[in-house]
């Protein structure tokens, strides 16, 4: 029952991958001709929706009449202090209490940043930026004192508990 078939003749008997001629031109000729719909009304509607969405995000007036430029110096100062605050942190020489104090400051900064993210009125935003700057100043002083005590071979924790 086993019959030997030569591969080359078997391959020649297979149907062609594509038919010798395409049937599409004949089918297309029999299709009814329909007028093309104008596309400009759909394009105009899409443009109107896009403009409405863009206006919704950019058309809102500022929260108060005070120019937002008044906050820029505070924001710049905060950015400078934040860089210094993180540059001065050194967990390798810091005690657990200094690390905990830094984490507490970072949590307070995160809370301020969250409130600033809600875009409060300019007066409230100014107060928040000033509070942020004060916290960063405290953190810088803490880390500077920690580094000074460690440079002298003293533990900063002992200095905090000292009654002298």
Residue pairs with C-beta under 8 A, 6 or more apart in sequence:
62 68
62 122
63 119
63 120
63 121
63 122
64 121
64 122
64 123
66 122
66 123
68 122
70 122
70 126
71 122
71 125
71 126
71 129
74 126
74 129
74 130
74 133
75 129
77 133
78 129
78 132
78 133
78 136
81 133
81 136
81 137
81 140
82 109
82 136
84 136
84 140
85 105
85 136
85 139
85 140
85 143
88 140
88 143
88 144
88 147
89 102
89 143
90 143
90 146
90 147
91 99
93 146
93 147
93 150
94 102
94 143
94 146
94 156
95 146
95 155
95 156
95 157
97 156
97 157
97 160
98 142
98 143
98 146
98 156
98 157
101 139
101 142
102 139
102 142
102 143
105 135
105 136
105 138
105 139
105 142
108 135
109 132
109 135
109 136
112 128
112 131
112 132
112 135
113 132
115 128
116 125
116 128
116 129
116 132
119 125
120 128
145 156
145 159
146 156
149 155
149 156
149 159
150 156
